[in-house]
Amino acid sequence: MENDSAIAALAALAQSTRLDAFRLLVRHEPAGLPAGEVARALGVPQNTLSVHLATLARAGLVRSERRSRVINYRADLDQVKELALFLVKDCCGGDAALCAPLIAELTPCC
């Protein structure tokens, strides 16, 4: 991952509604959620949410797929992995013992 991609992803997440939407989609992996359900769950008007989801999609954090008249959104976990790896790539100067707590925290969720 390049700096520009990481900055775009972090900027997209640096807004409350977008962060909430992204975290909701992560919780609903791998099925994802229709945009209307995301809007209802967050209490956000659908047109407002559409703008937020578009921002997340441009940053590569979510993907959409049309199913008939419904657009279903999913978190792009590969992109999340790339972002996390980018942020900790040179963690602890390569000292595995120092990185172990971080890896241990991430392991149970996946």
N, C-alpha and C positions, 0 to 999 in steps of 0.2 A: 504494500500500500504506500502511496506517495503522500507527502505532507498535505497537498491540496485536497485529496480525497478524505483524509482524516479530519481536516478542518471543516469540510462541508458536512460530514457526518456529525461531528461534535456540535457544530452550529445548528444543525437541524434539531438536535436533541436539547438544545439550550433554550427551550420554550416549554412551559408547563403542559399545555394541551398536547403538543407533539410528543413529549416524553411520556405522558400518560397513555396516549394512543399506542405508542411503540411498545410500552411495557404490557399493555393489554393484549396486543397481538402476539408478543412473545409467550404469554401465558396460554394462548390458544393455538400454539403450534402443535401439530403440523396442519390442522384443518384451516386455520385462519378464521376471519369473521367478515361478513358483509359490511360494507361501509355504514349502512343504516344502523346495524347493531352496535358498531363502535360509537356512532354519534349518540345513540340512546344511552349506552353504558356510561359515557362521559358527560352527558347532559349538554351537548354542544349541537347547535344547528347543523344540519347536514351540509349546507353550502360552506360554512366555516370549516367544518371538518375536512371537506374535500380539499381545501387549500392546504391544510396542514398535512394531509396524506400525500398530496402532490410534492410538498417540500421534502418529506421523508423519502419518497420514491426517487426524487432527483438526487438525493444524497446516497441512494443505493441501500437504504435501510429496510425498505418494504417493497414488496412486489404485489401487483394486482393481476387478477385474471377474471375475465368476464364469464359469467355463467347465466346465459339467457339475458335477463334484464338486470341481474344483480352483479355488482363488482365485488369480488371477494379479495380481501387484503391479507397478506401474510408477512411476518417479519422475515427478512433475509438473514438467516443465522450464519451463513457463510461470510457475509459482509461484517456481521457483528464479530465473528471470530477473527477476521482480518484486522478489524479495528482494535480489538483487545490485544492481539499479538503485536500490532504496531506500537501500542502504548507501553508494552512491557518488554519489548524485544531485547533491550540491553539491561534488563533487570539485574540489579545487584552485582554488576560487573562479572556476570557469568558464574557466580557462587551459588550452586544449586541449593545448598543448605539455607541460604537467605531467602531464596524464592519459594521454598517448600510450603510456607504458610499460605502464600497466595495461591499456589496450585491446589492445595488442600481445600481452600475455600471454594474454588471454582468447580472442583471435581464432583461433589455430591449433587449439584444442580443439573449436571449433564449426564 
